[in-house]
Amino acid sequence: MANTVITANIIFILFMVLYLWRQIMREGNYFLINDELHSKIAFLTSINKERRQFVASSKFKNEAPFLMEQIICQRKAKEKLPFMNEKKCFYTQKALMQATHHQVAAWKAKYISSQTTSNTIISLTAGLGADDYFLSQHFTKVVSIDLDPLLHEISLYNNQKLGIAHIERHNMSCQDYLVENPIHNGIIYLDPDRQAEQGATNKNVALFSPNIIELTPALLNRGNVVFIKLSGVTDLDWIRANVPMVSEIHIISLENEVKEILLKLEKSEKNIPSEIFVTELFKASLNHTLNKVQIVDMKSFLNQADVSSKYIFHPHNAIIKSNLLRDPNLCISPNTQFFHCDDTQLSDFGQLYRIDEVLNMSLKQLKKQLKSIGLNKATIIARNSSLNSNAAKSFLQMKENSSRVILIFGNNKSNTIYITIRV
């Protein structure tokens, strides 16, 4: 009888603790991440935009900022992370902005898994968990670390909605996790916070959190292979000079926009230059990955800069980023990557422009010439000219045309001008 009373008291105390915790979460500075929030978001979405913020603040109090944030995030998530949007997951604006696009994340997870026989991967800066979702499709265990308590709660909720049971989430800093769990001969993925400190930019890697330059040597010395995601604007020469033991550099683009740079780091006794790869992903056509040799081989299709040709070739942005085609003897204008060619085989790797006419004149003379032939619609691309593309378009009084393209390459006071058709 006494044991029954004690058990009942314990159950009552636990119930009260849970009740009080829920009240604190609801009425204090926190709130619960649960399904009830969706009906509140739907209610606010139905309200006129001008009144929405006022109604949210007065009716939902501490939940209001989060609810309003979800309304903002939903449209972006529908395109960027449709698998999360379909399951009614939650986000923060910053985490959604920094999250990997689903097509890039899918390719990346498949590639990383192809580089190891391990069944476990450690995601040291998991953020929203988009990469974790795709990694979980190739690894039987994903250990996911992030310091942000709200993101942690959101990710636990999202993983449940997505039906993922083998992501082990920890709410702590990656440095603390590594002290408690020294990793040897493992596979590690890092996506550092690019806005961790005021003034940090995508190019200022030293200000990322964590500082990958400080963190990675110890990881590599323990025999780990480390994959690091960086912004697509990160300078490759800076990477080579500052990030230790980079064996591979992957430039990844989606629909001709460079989305990110993925580094593979592994300890080696030999000082071997980094291999560079370009991966181009498309929604409606085949994806492809090119290595250095394949890109450099494209030069065999290019003509010397002063040789007249049928076409002008401008590589896709990921190939331009690699700098592997840059050649002063081949480019039409200094410090550009526009080239002459006579073959259409390069059309899968960039834009071809068929040359209809070549002119050598000033922009003032060009304006008169275009007026005399009745050409008033064209895309203007200007390089090394006295005016940039937008200013030249305005000066020439051109309306936009996606197929007709006028390429202007400056040379002192004169310009070499190509009237072309986009192939």
Sequence and secondary structure as in RCSB ss.txt:
>XXXX:A:sequence
MANTVITANIIFILFMVLYLWRQIMREGNYFLINDELHSKIAFLTSINKERRQFVASSKFKNEAPFLMEQIICQR
KAKEKLPFMNEKKCFYTQKALMQATHHQVAAWKAKYISSQTTSNTIISLTAGLGADDYFLSQHFTKVVSIDLDPL
LHEISLYNNQKLGIAHIERHNMSCQDYLVENPIHNGIIYLDPDRQAEQGATNKNVALFSPNIIELTPALLNRGNV
VFIKLSGVTDLDWIRANVPMVSEIHIISLENEVKEILLKLEKSEKNIPSEIFVTELFKASLNHTLNKVQIVDMKS
FLNQADVSSKYIFHPHNAIIKSNLLRDPNLCISPNTQFFHCDDTQLSDFGQLYRIDEVLNMSLKQLKKQLKSIGL
NKATIIARNSSLNSNAAKSFLQMKENSSRVILIFGNNKSNTIYITIRV
>XXXX:A:secstr
 HHHHHHHHHHHHHHHHHHHHHHHHHHSS    STHHHHHHHHHHTS HHHHHHHHHHHHGGGHHHHHHHHHHHH
HHHHH HHHHHTT    HHHHHHS  HHHHHHHHHHHHHT   SEEEESS TTSHHHHHHTTT SEEEEEE  HH
HHHHHHHHHHHHT  SEEEEES HHHHHHHS   S EEEE  BTTSSTT  TT GGGSBS HHHHHHHHHHTT E
EEEEEETTS HHHHHHHSTTEEEEEEEEETTEEEEEEEEE   SS    EEEEEEE SSS  EEEEHHHHHGGGG
GB  TTS  SEEEEE HHHHHHTSS  TTTBSSTT   EEES SGGGGGEEEEEEEEEEEE HHHHHHHHHHTT 
 B EEEEESSSS HHHHHHHTT B  SSEEEEEEEETTEEEEEEEEE 
